[in-house]
Amino acid sequence: MALPDEETIRDRLRAVACLAGQEIAAKDIEVEIHKAPHAPSALPPGKIAVYVFFHNGRCLKVGRVGRNSNARYASQHYAPGSSNSNLANSILKSPDRIGINFVEPERVGDWIKNNTDRINIAFPADWGIPLLTLAEAFLQFWLQPVYEGFRSQR
């Protein structure tokens, strides 16, 4: 799958929200596409977000953050020891799943920044967790991330 464009992301998220009985204006969905190499950024104030990592056209990870989760948004996925579940840990455990042989633990964050595209999708925080959950679940279903869930669930 190719990296989706901003308009397609907005249109599909709006369609899913509409099916759930919620009308969302395209202007209220902020989409940023950062091609590799990318630099992590802070969660915008007053926002909640879903983010997606891609490598060579394949989705690696879809995640979400509430308004008080800046560390999760900006840094945890680049540092294997920062949390129990993050992209860095997933790559270190199974680099072969994305066609690479080896990444050193102290360099995996730089590898992610230099070799993955990242899409950030932000919504007004007052839209709440139900919308965030819907957006994350939809993106996981649509984009089929390589590193999602437990192995036993795949």
C-alpha positions in Angstrom: 0.0 0.0 0.0 1.2 3.5 -0.8 1.3 6.2 1.8 -2.2 7.7 1.8 -2.6 11.4 1.1 -4.1 14.1 3.3 -7.4 14.3 1.4 -8.0 10.5 1.4 -7.3 10.3 5.2 -9.7 13.2 5.9 -12.4 11.8 3.6 -12.2 8.3 5.1 -12.2 9.5 8.7 -15.2 11.8 8.0 -17.1 8.9 6.4 -16.5 6.6 9.3 -17.6 9.3 11.8 -20.7 9.9 9.6 -21.6 6.2 9.9 -21.4 6.7 13.7 -23.7 9.7 13.4 -21.1 12.4 13.8 -20.5 15.1 11.2 -16.9 16.4 11.0 -15.7 19.2 8.9 -12.6 18.5 6.9 -11.0 21.6 8.3 -11.2 20.2 11.8 -9.0 17.2 11.0 -5.3 18.3 10.9 -3.2 15.9 8.8 0.6 16.2 8.6 2.6 13.9 6.5 6.3 13.8 7.3 8.4 11.8 4.9 11.6 10.2 6.0 13.8 11.5 7.4 11.4 13.0 9.9 11.7 14.8 13.3 9.2 14.1 16.0 7.2 17.0 17.2 5.1 17.9 20.2 1.4 17.2 20.5 -0.3 20.5 19.6 -2.0 22.2 22.5 -5.7 21.4 22.9 -5.4 18.4 20.6 -5.8 14.6 20.7 -4.2 12.6 17.9 -3.7 9.4 16.0 -0.3 8.8 14.4 1.0 6.3 11.9 4.5 5.1 11.0 5.2 3.7 7.4 8.3 2.0 6.0 8.6 1.4 2.3 4.9 1.8 1.8 3.9 -0.6 4.6 2.2 0.6 7.8 4.3 -0.3 10.8 2.3 1.1 13.7 -0.9 3.1 14.5 -1.2 4.7 17.8 -3.3 7.3 19.6 -2.8 9.9 22.4 -5.0 12.0 24.6 -4.3 15.6 25.4 -1.9 14.7 28.3 0.3 12.2 26.4 3.0 14.3 24.8 5.8 11.8 25.7 3.9 9.0 24.0 3.4 11.2 20.9 6.8 12.8 20.7 9.4 10.4 22.0 8.4 7.0 23.4 8.2 5.2 20.0 11.8 6.1 19.3 13.3 4.8 22.6 13.0 1.1 23.4 13.2 1.6 27.2 10.7 4.3 27.4 7.6 2.1 27.7 6.5 -1.5 27.5 5.0 -1.2 24.0 6.5 1.0 21.4 7.7 0.9 17.8 11.4 0.8 18.8 10.8 -2.4 20.9 8.8 -4.0 18.1 11.5 -3.4 15.5 14.2 -4.7 17.9 12.2 -7.9 18.6 11.3 -8.6 14.9 13.3 -6.6 12.4 12.9 -9.4 9.8 9.1 -8.6 9.6 10.0 -5.4 7.8 12.9 -6.7 5.8 15.9 -5.5 7.8 18.5 -7.7 9.5 19.6 -5.8 12.6 19.3 -2.5 14.3 21.3 -1.8 17.4 19.2 -0.8 20.5 21.0 2.5 20.9 20.4 3.4 17.3 16.9 2.2 16.7 15.4 5.7 17.4 17.6 7.2 14.7 16.8 4.4 12.4 13.0 5.1 12.8 13.5 8.9 12.2 15.7 8.3 9.2 13.8 5.4 7.5 10.1 5.9 8.3 7.4 8.3 7.2 5.1 9.5 9.9 1.5 10.8 9.6 0.0 12.8 12.4 -3.7 13.3 12.6 -4.9 15.8 15.2 -8.5 16.6 16.4 -9.8 19.1 18.9 -9.4 17.5 22.4 -13.0 18.2 23.3 -14.1 15.6 20.7 -13.1 13.0 23.3 -11.8 9.5 23.5 -14.6 7.8 21.7 -13.7 9.6 18.5 -10.0 8.9 19.1 -10.7 5.2 19.6 -12.8 5.0 16.4 -10.1 6.8 14.4 -7.4 4.5 15.7 -9.4 1.3 15.1 -10.4 2.4 11.6 -6.8 3.2 10.6 -5.6 -0.1 12.0 -8.2 -2.0 10.0 -7.6 0.1 6.8 -3.8 0.2 7.0 -3.1 -3.2 8.5 0.0 -2.3 10.6 2.8 -4.9 10.8 3.4 -4.3 14.5 0.0 -4.2 16.1 -1.4 -6.3 18.9 0.2 -9.4 20.3 1.6 -12.1 18.1 -1.0 -14.5 19.4 -3.7 -12.2 18.0 -2.4 -12.1 14.5 
